Amino acid sequence: MYLIRADGNAQIGAGHLMRCLTIADAMRRYADSREILFVCADGQSAKLAESRGYTTYVLGGEPRDMEAELSAWPRIPEIDQSTNVILVDSYFVTGRYLEAIREYGTVALLDDTGEECFPVDRIINYNAFADRKQYERLYRDSDTELILGSSYVPVRPQFRERSYTVRERAEDILITTGGGDADNIAGRILKAMRDGEDETVRGKLHYHLIIGNFNPHLKEMKALEERSANIHIYHNVHDMAELMSRCDLAVTAGGSTVYELAVVGVPFICFSYAENQEKMTEYFQREEPALSAGAYHRDPETVLERIVELTMALVRDHEKRNRCCLNGRRLADGLGAERLAKLLTGS
């Protein structure tokens, strides 16, 4: 059995579960889908996995307290098979938790930080900023296999299969802030952009906002769309690559979406809204494969001003957008999920 332990709901967002679903989709090429089981803390997370055709098991706990769910693991169907492969993706995981579930099989952990040595068989950090030397120091006394770098970014096939052209005139701007966005950051970015338009672009730009599955502001944003001809709201998008390819640039939070945009080739501006996204935006600021507006969670007003400034500069500069497109495509080739699937299934 292949067990995938991940959650995605309104409180913690959907990013972890979504990237695991992408990996699972690739695993279906090498393993029977009936052998893939999503293990989730709550029903909301399980429902999302089920909507993609996967069998689930609900532990009945709280995603932020993973150790409390350990007593439920023996009840997972067929968990007694010691040949299980277990993929874990959560910021709330602990060393004690991982050590306990190794009783049921080999454990691979998706890790974005590289700050702690975990008792696992494989550690996966697909981020461009993953520091191999740091990981080698952390795991020097273990047999843990290190799977590092952006060649392992789990991107769905639709993104690498989508063609993209940097158009001479930039008129369509994509805004995406993840599956939750309880603080309606997307709405604040939209307002700042509209207020920041000068006479050269006023009335010429169209804003495309993605409202995630767990975003509580859908109703008010749809009402805004009805009052504004140049605001377009999207919810429960099935072909994200197609929507991205229609836009001339994007503003995004520093999660997995940055790699999807990079694979398609869309020039983008990113920002962090939590500490776990800071390494991503700092990397972009340092290496410049894309533009970084900084840490929203530390200084929202300055970041909003920076987003408007960078957006208007990109709108006016075709050559700069073209450079961003080329630099972004160097980040990842879109085959990362396939590579991870082969590793996890032993194919």
Secondary structure, 3 states (H helix, E strand, C coil): CEEEEECCECCCECHHHHHHHHHHHHHCCCCCHHHEEEEECCHHHHHHHHCCCCEEEECCCCCCCHHHHHHHHHHCCCCCCCCEEEEEECCCCCHHHHHHHHHHEEEEEECCCCCCCCCCCEEEECCCCCCHHHHHHHCCCCCCEEEECHHHCCCCHHHHCCCCCCCCCCCEEEEECCCCCCCCHHHHHHHHHHHHCCCCCCCCCEEEEEECCCCCCHHHHHHHHHHCCCEEEEECCCCHHHHHHCCCEEEEECCCHHHHHHHHCCCEEEEECCHHHHHHHHHHHHHCCCEEEEECCCCHHHHHHHHHHHHHHHHHCHHHHHHHHHHHHCCCCCCHHHHHHHHHHCC
